Amino acid sequence: MADAAPRLKGLLEQVLGTPILVRIRAWDGTQAGPPGAPVLVVRNRRALRRLLWKPGELGLARAWVAGDVDVDGDLYTALGLLAGLLWERGEDARGLGEALRDPEVRAAVRGLVRLAGPALPPAPPREEVRRRRHLHTRRSDRRAISHHYDVGNDFYELVLGPSMVYSCAYWEDAGTLEDAQRDKLELVCRKLALKPGQRLLDVGCGWGSMAIHAAREHGVSVVGITLSQEQAAYARKRVADEGLTAMVEIRVQDYRDVTDGPYDAVSSIGMAEHVGAERYLEYCDVLYRLLKPGGRLLNHQIGRRPQRDESSYRVDEFIDSYVFPDGELQPIGTTVTQLERAQFEVRDVESIREHYALTLRRWVANLEADWARAAKLTSPGRARVWQLYMAASALAFERNRIGVNQVLAVRTPDSGDSGMPLRARTWSEPEGR
Protein backbone atom coordinates (compact mmCIF):
# COMPACT_ATOMS: atom_id res chain seq x y z
CA MET A 1 0.00 0.00 0.00
CA ALA A 2 1.80 3.11 -1.26
CA ASP A 3 -0.67 5.84 -0.25
CA ALA A 4 -0.98 5.45 3.51
CA ALA A 5 -0.38 9.12 4.45
CA PRO A 6 -3.01 10.69 2.13
CA ARG A 7 -5.53 8.05 3.14
CA LEU A 8 -4.76 8.46 6.84
CA LYS A 9 -5.02 12.24 6.70
CA GLY A 10 -8.26 12.18 4.76
CA LEU A 11 -9.92 9.60 7.00
CA LEU A 12 -8.85 11.39 10.21
CA GLU A 13 -10.22 14.70 8.91
CA GLN A 14 -13.53 13.02 8.12
CA VAL A 15 -13.77 11.63 11.64
CA LEU A 16 -12.64 14.83 13.37
CA GLY A 17 -14.64 17.15 11.16
CA THR A 18 -11.73 19.61 10.85
CA PRO A 19 -8.53 19.95 8.82
CA ILE A 20 -5.26 18.56 10.19
CA LEU A 21 -2.73 21.38 9.93
CA VAL A 22 0.45 19.30 10.37
CA ARG A 23 2.02 17.24 7.63
CA ILE A 24 1.75 13.47 8.04
CA ARG A 25 4.47 10.99 7.09
CA ALA A 26 3.27 7.38 7.24
CA TRP A 27 5.11 4.13 7.76
CA ASP A 28 5.35 3.56 4.00
CA GLY A 29 7.25 6.82 3.45
CA THR A 30 4.37 8.72 1.85
CA GLN A 31 3.49 12.23 3.02
CA ALA A 32 0.41 14.45 2.96
CA GLY A 33 -0.40 17.86 4.32
CA PRO A 34 0.71 21.50 4.13
CA PRO A 35 4.24 21.91 2.71
CA GLY A 36 6.65 23.37 5.24
CA ALA A 37 4.51 22.41 8.24
CA PRO A 38 5.93 20.29 11.07
CA VAL A 39 5.70 16.60 10.24
CA LEU A 40 3.83 14.11 12.42
CA VAL A 41 5.71 10.89 11.78
CA VAL A 42 3.48 7.81 12.12
CA ARG A 43 6.08 5.07 12.31
CA ASN A 44 3.81 2.04 12.21
CA ARG A 45 0.23 0.80 12.10
CA ARG A 46 0.38 0.16 15.83
CA ALA A 47 0.21 3.95 16.37
CA LEU A 48 -3.10 4.01 14.52
CA ARG A 49 -4.42 1.10 16.56
CA ARG A 50 -3.58 3.01 19.73
CA LEU A 51 -5.67 5.93 18.51
CA LEU A 52 -8.56 3.72 17.50
CA TRP A 53 -8.69 1.85 20.80
CA LYS A 54 -8.24 5.03 22.86
CA PRO A 55 -9.31 8.07 20.78
CA GLY A 56 -8.03 11.46 21.82
CA GLU A 57 -5.21 12.65 24.02
CA LEU A 58 -4.37 9.42 25.86
CA GLY A 59 -4.14 7.35 22.68
CA LEU A 60 -1.82 9.86 21.06
CA ALA A 61 0.23 10.09 24.26
CA ARG A 62 0.65 6.31 24.36
CA ALA A 63 1.84 6.34 20.78
CA TRP A 64 4.29 9.14 21.59
CA VAL A 65 5.72 7.48 24.70
CA ALA A 66 6.13 4.17 22.87
CA GLY A 67 7.91 5.89 19.98
CA ASP A 68 5.18 4.93 17.51
CA VAL A 69 4.78 8.59 16.54
CA ASP A 70 7.29 11.43 16.50
CA VAL A 71 7.64 14.99 15.25
CA ASP A 72 10.04 16.09 12.53
CA GLY A 73 10.38 19.85 12.98
CA ASP A 74 9.63 22.23 15.81
CA LEU A 75 7.83 20.36 18.60
CA TYR A 76 6.14 23.48 19.97
CA THR A 77 4.71 24.42 16.58
CA ALA A 78 3.47 20.87 16.03
CA LEU A 79 1.83 20.70 19.45
CA GLY A 80 0.28 24.11 18.90
CA LEU A 81 -1.34 22.88 15.69
CA LEU A 82 -2.44 19.60 17.25
CA ALA A 83 -3.84 21.41 20.30
CA GLY A 84 -6.75 22.53 18.17
CA LEU A 85 -7.69 18.86 17.72
CA LEU A 86 -6.96 17.58 21.21
CA TRP A 87 -7.41 20.34 23.79
CA GLU A 88 -8.86 23.54 22.36
CA ARG A 89 -11.73 22.56 20.12
CA GLY A 90 -14.31 24.22 22.36
CA GLU A 91 -18.00 23.61 22.83
CA ASP A 92 -18.73 23.48 19.09
CA ALA A 93 -16.47 20.49 18.46
CA ARG A 94 -18.18 17.21 17.67
CA GLY A 95 -17.94 14.47 20.24
CA LEU A 96 -17.11 11.03 18.87
CA GLY A 97 -20.53 9.66 19.79
CA GLU A 98 -22.27 12.47 17.95
CA ALA A 99 -19.94 12.20 14.97
CA LEU A 100 -20.61 8.46 14.59
CA ARG A 101 -24.25 9.20 13.82
CA ASP A 102 -23.00 10.46 10.47
CA PRO A 103 -22.80 7.60 7.93
CA GLU A 104 -19.73 9.16 6.28
CA VAL A 105 -17.91 9.29 9.63
CA ARG A 106 -18.77 5.65 10.32
CA ALA A 107 -17.39 4.76 6.92
CA ALA A 108 -14.20 6.72 7.67
CA VAL A 109 -13.75 4.86 10.95
CA ARG A 110 -14.13 1.55 9.13
CA GLY A 111 -11.47 2.78 6.71
CA LEU A 112 -9.13 3.56 9.59
CA VAL A 113 -9.71 0.10 11.02
CA ARG A 114 -8.76 -1.47 7.70
CA LEU A 115 -5.71 0.78 7.42
CA ALA A 116 -4.59 -0.12 10.97
CA GLY A 117 -4.77 -3.83 10.21
CA PRO A 118 -6.26 -6.63 12.29
CA ALA A 119 -4.78 -6.90 15.78
CA LEU A 120 -5.63 -6.72 19.45
CA PRO A 121 -5.22 -3.34 21.18
CA PRO A 122 -1.54 -2.67 21.98
CA ALA A 123 -0.55 -2.82 25.63
CA PRO A 124 0.09 0.60 27.17
CA PRO A 125 3.76 1.60 27.54
CA ARG A 126 5.31 0.41 30.80
CA GLU A 127 5.69 4.02 31.96
CA GLU A 128 1.91 4.29 32.35
CA VAL A 129 0.44 3.84 35.82
CA ARG A 130 -2.90 2.20 36.48
CA ARG A 131 -5.31 5.02 37.15
CA ARG A 132 -7.23 4.92 40.40
CA ARG A 133 -9.91 6.95 42.02
CA HIS A 134 -8.39 10.04 43.63
CA LEU A 135 -8.48 9.00 47.29
CA HIS A 136 -5.42 10.95 48.48
CA THR A 137 -4.76 8.67 51.42
CA ARG A 138 -1.27 8.77 52.92
CA ARG A 139 -0.44 5.54 51.12
CA SER A 140 -1.77 6.61 47.72
CA ASP A 141 -0.03 9.99 47.98
CA ARG A 142 3.30 8.29 48.77
CA ARG A 143 2.85 6.04 45.76
CA ALA A 144 1.99 8.94 43.46
CA ILE A 145 4.92 11.06 44.65
CA SER A 146 7.30 8.14 44.26
CA HIS A 147 6.16 7.59 40.66
CA HIS A 148 6.98 11.15 39.72
CA TYR A 149 10.02 12.03 41.80
CA ASP A 150 11.86 8.76 42.44
CA VAL A 151 13.09 8.39 38.86
CA GLY A 152 16.68 9.28 39.66
CA ASN A 153 18.27 12.46 40.99
CA ASP A 154 20.77 12.43 38.11
CA PHE A 155 17.88 12.75 35.65
CA TYR A 156 16.46 15.75 37.49
CA GLU A 157 19.91 17.36 37.67
CA LEU A 158 20.08 17.12 33.89
CA VAL A 159 16.64 18.69 33.39
CA LEU A 160 16.51 21.25 36.19
CA GLY A 161 20.13 22.36 36.18
CA PRO A 162 22.23 23.28 39.22
CA SER A 163 19.38 25.05 41.06
CA MET A 164 17.45 21.76 41.46
CA VAL A 165 14.21 23.73 41.77
CA TYR A 166 11.20 22.01 40.19
CA SER A 167 8.75 24.90 40.11
CA CYS A 168 8.25 28.13 38.22
CA ALA A 169 11.25 30.47 38.16
CA TYR A 170 10.88 34.25 38.45
CA TRP A 171 12.27 36.04 35.41
CA GLU A 172 12.80 39.56 36.66
CA ASP A 173 16.26 40.69 35.59
CA ALA A 174 17.73 37.20 35.40
CA GLY A 175 19.50 35.89 32.36
CA THR A 176 19.97 32.26 33.36
CA LEU A 177 17.62 29.64 34.75
CA GLU A 178 19.72 29.44 37.91
CA ASP A 179 19.45 33.21 38.46
CA ALA A 180 15.68 33.13 37.90
CA GLN A 181 15.23 30.27 40.35
CA ARG A 182 17.32 32.07 42.96
CA ASP A 183 15.17 35.17 42.44
CA LYS A 184 12.01 33.09 42.94
CA LEU A 185 13.30 31.65 46.22
CA GLU A 186 14.26 35.11 47.38
CA LEU A 187 10.81 36.45 46.40
CA VAL A 188 9.19 33.78 48.57
CA CYS A 189 11.45 34.64 51.49
CA ARG A 190 10.66 38.35 51.15
CA LYS A 191 6.92 37.71 51.02
CA LEU A 192 7.23 35.63 54.18
CA ALA A 193 9.36 38.42 55.76
CA LEU A 194 11.78 35.84 57.17
CA LYS A 195 14.08 36.95 59.99
CA PRO A 196 16.98 35.27 61.80
CA GLY A 197 15.85 32.88 64.50
CA GLN A 198 12.41 32.18 63.03
CA ARG A 199 11.10 28.70 62.19
CA LEU A 200 10.02 27.90 58.63
CA LEU A 201 8.13 24.79 57.50
CA ASP A 202 8.76 24.02 53.82
CA VAL A 203 5.99 21.67 52.67
CA GLY A 204 7.05 19.60 49.66
CA CYS A 205 10.68 20.62 50.04
CA GLY A 206 11.92 18.81 46.94
CA TRP A 207 15.70 18.62 46.77
CA GLY A 208 16.12 21.19 49.53
CA SER A 209 16.71 24.39 47.55
CA MET A 210 14.19 26.57 49.39
CA ALA A 211 15.25 25.26 52.81
CA ILE A 212 18.92 25.91 52.06
CA HIS A 213 18.29 29.39 50.65
CA ALA A 214 16.12 30.44 53.60
CA ALA A 215 18.61 29.18 56.18
CA ARG A 216 21.72 30.50 54.46
CA GLU A 217 20.40 33.88 53.33
CA HIS A 218 17.88 34.70 56.07
CA GLY A 219 19.13 32.84 59.14
CA VAL A 220 15.96 30.86 59.80
CA SER A 221 15.61 27.34 61.17
CA VAL A 222 13.90 25.15 58.55
CA VAL A 223 12.02 21.86 58.58
CA GLY A 224 11.54 20.55 55.04
CA ILE A 225 9.17 17.65 54.38
CA THR A 226 8.77 15.41 51.34
CA LEU A 227 7.28 12.00 50.59
CA SER A 228 10.14 11.11 48.23
CA GLN A 229 12.97 9.06 49.70
CA GLU A 230 15.31 10.02 46.85
CA GLN A 231 14.61 13.72 47.27
CA ALA A 232 15.18 13.53 51.02
CA ALA A 233 18.53 11.75 50.67
CA TYR A 234 19.70 14.28 48.07
CA ALA A 235 18.50 17.27 50.12
CA ARG A 236 20.21 16.02 53.30
CA LYS A 237 23.52 15.69 51.47
CA ARG A 238 23.18 19.22 50.08
CA VAL A 239 22.39 20.56 53.55
CA ALA A 240 25.48 18.83 54.98
CA ASP A 241 27.67 20.10 52.14
CA GLU A 242 26.48 23.66 52.88
CA GLY A 243 27.28 23.25 56.58
CA LEU A 244 23.65 23.87 57.55
CA THR A 245 22.78 20.69 59.45
CA ALA A 246 22.21 22.69 62.65
CA MET A 247 19.63 24.87 60.86
CA VAL A 248 17.89 22.56 58.36
CA GLU A 249 16.11 19.26 59.02
CA ILE A 250 14.79 17.23 56.08
CA ARG A 251 12.06 14.68 56.88
CA VAL A 252 10.19 12.06 54.88
CA GLN A 253 6.80 13.01 56.28
CA ASP A 254 3.22 13.69 55.22
CA TYR A 255 2.05 17.24 55.94
CA ARG A 256 -0.83 15.75 57.91
CA ASP A 257 1.63 14.19 60.34
CA VAL A 258 3.54 17.34 61.28
CA THR A 259 2.85 18.08 64.96
CA ASP A 260 5.76 20.25 66.12
CA GLY A 261 4.29 23.68 65.47
CA PRO A 262 3.93 26.52 65.82
CA TYR A 263 6.01 27.85 62.93
CA ASP A 264 6.60 31.49 62.08
CA ALA A 265 6.07 30.83 58.38
CA VAL A 266 5.11 28.08 55.94
CA SER A 267 6.17 27.81 52.30
CA SER A 268 4.35 25.42 49.98
CA ILE A 269 5.87 25.64 46.49
CA GLY A 270 4.46 23.40 43.78
CA MET A 271 3.09 20.91 46.30
CA ALA A 272 -0.61 21.76 46.66
CA GLU A 273 -1.38 20.35 43.20
CA HIS A 274 -0.90 16.91 44.77
CA VAL A 275 -3.36 17.47 47.62
CA GLY A 276 -6.63 16.80 45.76
CA ALA A 277 -9.88 18.75 45.74
CA GLU A 278 -11.51 16.61 48.42
CA ARG A 279 -8.56 17.09 50.79
CA TYR A 280 -7.81 20.74 50.08
CA LEU A 281 -9.68 22.27 53.01
CA GLU A 282 -7.96 19.77 55.31
CA TYR A 283 -4.62 20.88 53.85
CA CYS A 284 -5.47 24.52 54.60
CA ASP A 285 -6.64 23.65 58.12
CA VAL A 286 -3.42 21.77 58.90
CA LEU A 287 -1.21 24.63 57.74
CA TYR A 288 -3.31 27.15 59.68
CA ARG A 289 -2.90 25.13 62.88
CA LEU A 290 0.86 24.85 62.36
CA LEU A 291 1.33 28.62 62.13
CA LYS A 292 1.60 30.90 65.12
CA PRO A 293 -0.76 33.93 65.22
CA GLY A 294 0.63 36.45 62.75
CA GLY A 295 2.44 33.73 60.83
CA ARG A 296 2.45 33.80 57.05
CA LEU A 297 1.80 31.15 54.40
CA LEU A 298 3.12 31.43 50.85
CA ASN A 299 1.21 28.98 48.63
CA HIS A 300 2.71 28.69 45.13
CA GLN A 301 0.37 26.59 42.99
CA ILE A 302 -0.65 25.84 39.40
CA GLY A 303 -4.29 26.62 38.69
CA ARG A 304 -6.63 25.83 35.83
CA ARG A 305 -9.24 27.97 34.15
CA PRO A 306 -12.71 27.54 35.70
CA GLN A 307 -15.40 25.71 33.76
CA ARG A 308 -18.81 27.27 33.23
CA ASP A 309 -20.11 23.92 34.45
CA GLU A 310 -17.58 22.65 37.00
CA SER A 311 -19.17 19.20 36.95
CA SER A 312 -17.77 18.81 33.42
CA TYR A 313 -14.16 19.14 34.59
CA ARG A 314 -12.07 16.02 34.00
CA VAL A 315 -8.50 15.35 35.10
CA ASP A 316 -6.06 15.37 32.18
CA GLU A 317 -5.65 11.71 31.16
CA PHE A 318 -2.05 11.99 29.99
CA ILE A 319 -0.90 13.86 33.11
CA ASP A 320 -2.77 11.48 35.40
CA SER A 321 -1.46 8.35 33.69
CA TYR A 322 2.15 9.32 33.07
CA VAL A 323 3.21 12.41 35.01
CA PHE A 324 1.34 13.29 38.22
CA PRO A 325 -0.91 10.39 39.25
CA ASP A 326 -3.73 11.73 41.41
CA GLY A 327 -2.73 15.34 40.71
CA GLU A 328 -5.64 17.78 40.54
CA LEU A 329 -5.78 21.44 39.54
CA GLN A 330 -8.36 23.93 40.73
CA PRO A 331 -9.10 27.55 39.80
CA ILE A 332 -7.39 30.29 41.79
CA GLY A 333 -10.78 31.45 43.09
CA THR A 334 -11.35 28.05 44.66
CA THR A 335 -7.91 28.11 46.27
CA VAL A 336 -8.51 31.52 47.82
CA THR A 337 -11.95 30.48 49.04
CA GLN A 338 -10.60 27.36 50.73
CA LEU A 339 -7.83 29.31 52.43
CA GLU A 340 -10.40 31.77 53.74
CA ARG A 341 -12.62 28.94 54.96
CA ALA A 342 -9.67 27.77 57.01
CA GLN A 343 -9.60 31.26 58.61
CA PHE A 344 -6.58 32.57 56.71
CA GLU A 345 -6.59 36.22 55.68
CA VAL A 346 -5.49 36.33 52.04
CA ARG A 347 -3.33 39.41 51.54
CA ASP A 348 -1.88 39.09 48.06
CA VAL A 349 -2.29 37.03 44.89
CA GLU A 350 0.35 37.28 42.17
CA SER A 351 0.00 35.52 38.83
CA ILE A 352 3.31 34.50 37.27
CA ARG A 353 1.86 32.46 34.40
CA GLU A 354 4.24 33.67 31.69
CA HIS A 355 7.21 32.94 33.95
CA TYR A 356 6.36 29.25 33.95
CA ALA A 357 6.30 29.07 30.17
CA LEU A 358 9.83 30.50 30.10
CA THR A 359 10.94 28.03 32.79
CA LEU A 360 9.51 25.01 30.99
CA ARG A 361 11.17 25.94 27.71
CA ARG A 362 14.53 26.02 29.51
CA TRP A 363 13.87 22.59 31.03
CA VAL A 364 12.97 21.16 27.61
CA ALA A 365 16.16 22.64 26.15
CA ASN A 366 18.21 21.01 28.93
CA LEU A 367 16.55 17.65 28.26
CA GLU A 368 16.99 17.77 24.50
CA ALA A 369 20.60 18.96 24.75
CA ASP A 370 21.59 15.73 26.52
CA TRP A 371 18.90 13.38 25.21
CA ALA A 372 20.94 10.19 25.03
CA ARG A 373 22.03 10.49 28.65
CA ALA A 374 18.49 11.36 29.80
CA ALA A 375 17.11 8.26 28.12
CA LYS A 376 19.86 6.12 29.65
CA LEU A 377 19.26 7.51 33.16
CA THR A 378 15.57 6.58 33.07
CA SER A 379 14.18 5.03 29.89
CA PRO A 380 13.54 6.35 26.39
CA GLY A 381 9.82 6.27 27.14
CA ARG A 382 10.20 8.21 30.39
CA ALA A 383 12.33 10.84 28.67
CA ARG A 384 9.63 11.19 26.01
CA VAL A 385 7.00 11.58 28.74
CA TRP A 386 8.89 14.53 30.22
CA GLN A 387 9.56 16.07 26.82
CA LEU A 388 5.89 15.98 25.83
CA TYR A 389 4.64 17.02 29.26
CA MET A 390 6.94 20.03 29.59
CA ALA A 391 6.56 21.25 26.00
CA ALA A 392 2.77 20.92 26.06
CA SER A 393 2.65 22.60 29.46
CA ALA A 394 4.73 25.54 28.18
CA LEU A 395 2.13 26.08 25.45
CA ALA A 396 -0.70 25.73 27.95
CA PHE A 397 0.77 28.50 30.12
CA GLU A 398 1.41 30.70 27.09
CA ARG A 399 -2.19 30.28 25.88
CA ASN A 400 -3.73 30.86 29.32
CA ARG A 401 -5.15 27.35 29.56
CA ILE A 402 -3.46 27.06 32.96
CA GLY A 403 -1.73 29.55 35.24
CA VAL A 404 0.40 29.65 38.37
CA ASN A 405 -0.17 31.89 41.37
CA GLN A 406 1.57 32.85 44.57
CA VAL A 407 -0.97 33.41 47.33
CA LEU A 408 0.25 35.15 50.49
CA ALA A 409 -1.99 34.49 53.49
CA VAL A 410 -1.74 35.31 57.19
CA ARG A 411 -3.03 33.67 60.33
CA THR A 412 -4.25 37.03 61.57
CA PRO A 413 -4.68 37.11 65.38
CA ASP A 414 -7.90 38.15 67.11
CA SER A 415 -6.49 41.64 67.58
CA GLY A 416 -6.60 42.12 63.81
CA ASP A 417 -2.91 43.05 63.61
CA SER A 418 -1.75 41.14 60.55
CA GLY A 419 1.82 42.40 60.76
CA MET A 420 1.59 43.35 57.09
CA PRO A 421 2.84 46.71 55.78
CA LEU A 422 0.37 49.34 54.62
CA ARG A 423 1.85 49.40 51.13
CA ALA A 424 1.51 46.25 49.05
CA ARG A 425 4.58 44.38 47.78
CA THR A 426 7.01 45.68 50.37
CA TRP A 427 6.21 42.58 52.46
CA SER A 428 8.20 43.41 55.58
CA GLU A 429 6.88 45.16 58.65
CA PRO A 430 7.26 48.97 58.59
CA GLU A 431 9.93 50.52 60.82
CA GLY A 432 8.91 51.11 64.40
CA ARG A 433 6.12 48.57 64.34
N, C-alpha and C positions, 0 to 999 in steps of 0.2 A: 504494500500500500504506500504510494508515493505522494500522497496529498494529505497527510495527517493534520498538519498545522492549519490549512484553510478550513478543513472540515471541523476541527476542534473549535476554532474561533467562531465559525458560523453557528455551530450548535449551541455553544455556551451563550452567545448573544441572544439566540432565540429563547433559551431558558430564562436568562436574566432579564430580558426585555430592555437591554441598554447596550450601547457599544462598549467594547473592550479597548481601552486606549493604549495598552502596551502592545508590543510586538510579541508574537508567540513563535518559539522554535520548538518543534516536536522531535520526538525520538528518532524519526526517519530523516532528520536534517532539513525538512521543509520549514518555511517561515511564512507568516502572514501577519499583517497589521501595519500601522503607520511607519513609514521609513524614518529612521533616526530616533525612534522612541526606544526606551529601555526594553530589553528583551526578557520575557519570562520563558526560561528554558524548562520544558517539560521533558525530563530525561527518559521516562519510561511510561508504559501503560498503567503501572501500579499507582502513579501519581493521580491519574484520572479515576482509578477505582477508589482511592482515598476520598476524593471529592464527591463521588457518587454515593458512597456509604455514609459519609458525614459531610453534607453540603455546608458551605459557609466557611467561617473563620477557622474552626478547629480542623476541618479536613485539609485546608490549605496549609495550616501550621504543621500538621503531621507530615505532609509531603515535604515541607521545607526542612524540618528537623531531620528527617530520614535521608535528605539529599536527593529526593525524587524530583524536586523542582529547585531552580536557582534563578538568579538574576544576572544578566550580562549587561553592565551599564551601571548608572548611579542608583544605588539601592533606595535612597530617599525619594528620588523622582518616581521610581517604580512603585513604591509603597503609597506615595501620594496619589498616583493614578488608580491603583487597586483599592484605595480607601473608599472611593466612590461606590465600589461594588460591595465591599465587606462591612464598612462601618458607618458611612455617611450618606446612605441612600435616602434617609428621611421617611416621613410618614406616607409618601406617595409611592414608595417602592413596593413592588409586588412580593408578597410572601410566596414561598414555594407551593403551599397548598392551594392558594388562589391561582397561581400560574398554571398548575396542572389541570385546572378545569378547561384550559385552552387546548383543543386537539392538536394544534401545531406545536405547542410546548411539549405535550406528551410524546409526540413523534420525535421531537428533538432529543428528549431524554432517552428514548429507545435507541436513537442513533448514537448517543454517547455510550450507552451500555454496549452496543456492538463494537464501537471503537475501542473501548477499554478492554474487551476480551473477556471470556468466561473465567471467573476465578472467585474464590471466597474473599471476603473483605480482608485487607492486609492487617496484620497485628499492629497496634500503635507502637511507635518507637519506645525503646526502653527508658528514655528520659521522662516519659509521661507518668504521672502519679494517678492512682485511682481516686477519682473525685468522690468526696463524702459530703454529707450534710454539714453545714458550718456550725459545729457545736461549740468550738472554742473552749474545750476543757483544757486543763493543764497538760494532759497527755497529748491531745491533738495539736495544741499549739507548739509543744516541743517538737513533735514530728514535722510539722509544717516548717518551722524555723530551721530544723536540721536539713530538710530537703534543699532549702534555698542557700543557706550560709555555709554548711559543712561540705563544700565541694572543693576545698583546698585553698589555703591562704595564699599560696603562690599564684593561683589563678586570679584572685582578687587583687593582689599586688600588681599584676600585669595590667588589669583593666582600670583600677582606680588610681594607680600611680602612688608616689611616696606618701601622700596625705592619708591614704587608707580611710577616706571618708566616703560612705555610700549613701549620700543624700545630696540634695541640691546645693551647689556652690553659690556664692554671692559675688556677681561680677560687677564690682564697683569701679575700681581703677586697676584691677588685677589684669595681668597679661597671661599668666599661666594658670593651669588648673589648681596647682598647689597653692598659689597666692589666693585664688578665689575661695578655696576651701578654708584656708586660714582666716580670711575675712568673714566667712560665714560663722565660724566658731567664735570669733571675736564679737560679731554682732549679737549672737545668742548670749554671750557673757555680759555684754553691755545692757541688753534688755533685762537680764536678770539682776543687774546692778550688783554683781558679785564683789565681795570684799574679803580681805584676808581673815582667816579664822572661821568663816562660815562653812556650813555643810551643804553640799550639793548632791542630789540623787540624779544620776543620769540613767534614764529608763531606756533600755535597748541601746546599750553603750557601744555596740559594734566592736571594732578593733581598738577601742580605747582613745581615739583621737580627741574627743570632746573632754573626757576626764583629764587627760594629760595637759591639754591646753588650759583648762580652768585652774588646775593645780599649779602649773608652772607660771602662768602669766598673771593669775589673780589671787594666788595664795589660799585657795579654799581646799577643804578636805572633801574628797569625792568618793562616793560609792557608785560604781557602775554595775548594772545588771544586764545579763543577756541569757538567752536560752541555748546559745550555741557553744558547745564545748570547744570547738576550734577557735572561735573568736576569743573566748575567755583566755585560752592558753596564749594566744598571740598577744592580746592586750596586756596580760601580766608580764610577759617578757619585755614589752615596750616600756611599761611602767618601771620595771627594774633597771632597764638600760638608761632611763632618764634620771635614775636616782630618786624616784618619787614614791617608793613603797610605803613610806611613813604617812603619805598624804592621800594615796589612791588605793582603794580596795576594789577588785573586780570579782564579782560573784556570778555563778550560774544559778539564777534565781528568777522565778516568776514574779511579776510586779505585785500580784495578789498576796505573795508570801512575805513581803517586806514589812517588818514590824518595829524597826528601830528608829522611827521618827521621834521628834519632829525634825524636818530639814528646813533650812532657810530658803532653798530654791530647788526646783525640779526642772530638768530639761528632758524632753521627749522628742527626739529628732528622727523622723522616718520610722517610728515604731507603731504609732496608733493605727496605721493601715492594717495591722495584723490583729487588732483587738476584736473586730466584728461588731456589727450593728447591735446585736442583742446584748452584748457585753459592754457597750460603750459607756453607758451611765455608771456601771460598776467601776470601770476604769477611772472615770472622772472622780467618783466618790473616794476611791482608794488614794488617788493623788492628793485630793483635798485633805483627807485625814492625815497624810504624811507631812503636810506643810504646817509650819508654825503660823499663827496669826500674823498677817503682813507678808507672808512668804509668797514668792512668785513662781508661776508655772510658764514655761515657754514650750508650746506644743507646735511642732513643725510637721505638717501632714499634707499628703496629696489629697485633693478633693475632686469629685466629679461634678459635672453639670447636673442640676436637678432635672427630673423628668416632670412633665405636666401631670402625668399619672405615675406616681412613685411605685405603684404596684406592678408596673411594667418593667421595672429595672431588673436586669439580670447580670450576674457576675460574668466578667469576660472569660470565655471558655479557655482560650489559649493561656492567659495569665494564671487562671486557676489550676490548669492541668500541668503546666510546665514551669512556671516562675514562682508565684506566691500562692501555694495551696492555702485555701481558707482566707485569703486576703479579701477585704471588702473596702470599697471607697464610699464616702458619703459626701453630700454637699457641704460647703463651708457653713451655711446657715444651720444645718443640723448639728454640726460640731459645736458652734457657739451656743446653741440652745441647750445641748447636753451639759456643757460646762456650767452654764448658768443654773440649770436644774440641780447641779451638785453644789450650788451656793458660791461658785467662783464669780468674781467681778471681772468681766472681760474688758480690758483697757485698750487693746490695740490689735488690729488685724492687718497684716501686710501680705499682699499677694506678690510672689516672686516667680510667677509662672514662666516668663521668658528665660529666667536664669536657669531653670531646669533643662530647657531645650538646649541651651549652650553647654551645660554640663554633660548631658547625654551624648551629644555629638563628640565631645572630647573622649568619653569612655569608648565609644564605638571606634574612634580613630586609634586609640591605644590597642584595642582588641585586634583590629584588622592589621595593624603594623607588625604584630607578632603572632599571626594566626596559627602557624604550625605549632608553636610552643603552647598556645592556649588550648588547641585541640588535644595535644599530648598530655597536658596537665589534668584535663577532665575527660572529655570525649569529643569527637567531631560534632556529634549531635548536640551536646550541651553547649559547645561554643556557638553553634548555630542558633540555639534557643536565645542565648544572651544577645547575639547580634540582632536578631529579629525583634526581640523585646525592647532593646534600647533604641534602635532606630525608629521603630513604630511609635514608641513613647515620645521620642523627640518631636515627631510630627504631631502627635496628639497634643502636646503642650503648645506647640507653635500655632495650632489651629483652634485653641481654646476648647478642646474636647475634655481636657482635664486641667487642673491647676494645682498649685502648691501654696500653702499659706502658713505664716507664722502667727500664732495667736498667743498674745501675752495676757495672762490672767493672774489675779491676785486673790489670796484668801484674806479678804478685807475683814479686820476685826470689828466687833460690835460698835466700837467708837466711831467707825466710819473713816478712820485715818488709813488710807491705802498705802501711804509711803511713796506715792507716785509724784513726780514733778507736775507743776501746773502746765508746762509747755510739753506738748507731745514730742516724742522721738529724742528727748535728751536722756530719758531712762533713769538716771541717777537722782537721788534725793537732792533738793536744792540746799545750798549752804545755809547753815544755822538751823536746820530742821531737827 
